[in-house]
Amino acid sequence: MSDVSQRVALALHAIVCNPEHDEAKIRAFFSPQYRQYVDGESLDFHGFVDHMARLKQLTHAIEVTIIAIAHADQEVLTHHRVVVSKKAGGQSHVDVLAHFTLQDGMIIRCEELTRLIQGPEGDRSLGHIR
């Protein structure tokens, strides 16, 4: 796996799978100029931090399984599956196709498409909830 692919995989596991919200850890992987586009919704860096904080409030565990990962220069494509275990009970399974762009080792952009595989209809917005 390339350095940029490893960096993205590490970010997914260190931030998304961490049960605690840790803005310092987010800042270690994501540029302050970060932009994220998920299913037509746009988040800047602060919106992404708020999104992660909200996910941690709603969940007690999030598991990410990378199905496929590829890179070209500073671009990384992933196909990953996310299993969300919610504090209110129940689980949702989400399929994610993501395109990450890195600059100087930091993630500066992500474009994602998500597909709810299992779970309540309201969980379709888990990828951009704030």
TANORZI-V566889 format. One record per helix or strand of 3 or more residues. SS is the DSSP state (H for helix, E for strand). FROM is the first residue (numbers start at 1). LEN is the number of residues. If there is no record, write none. Layout:
SS:FROM:LEN / SS:FROM:LEN
This chain:
H:3:14 / H:23:7 / E:30:9 / E:41:4 / H:45:14 / E:59:14 / E:75:12 / E:91:13 / E:106:13 / H:121:5
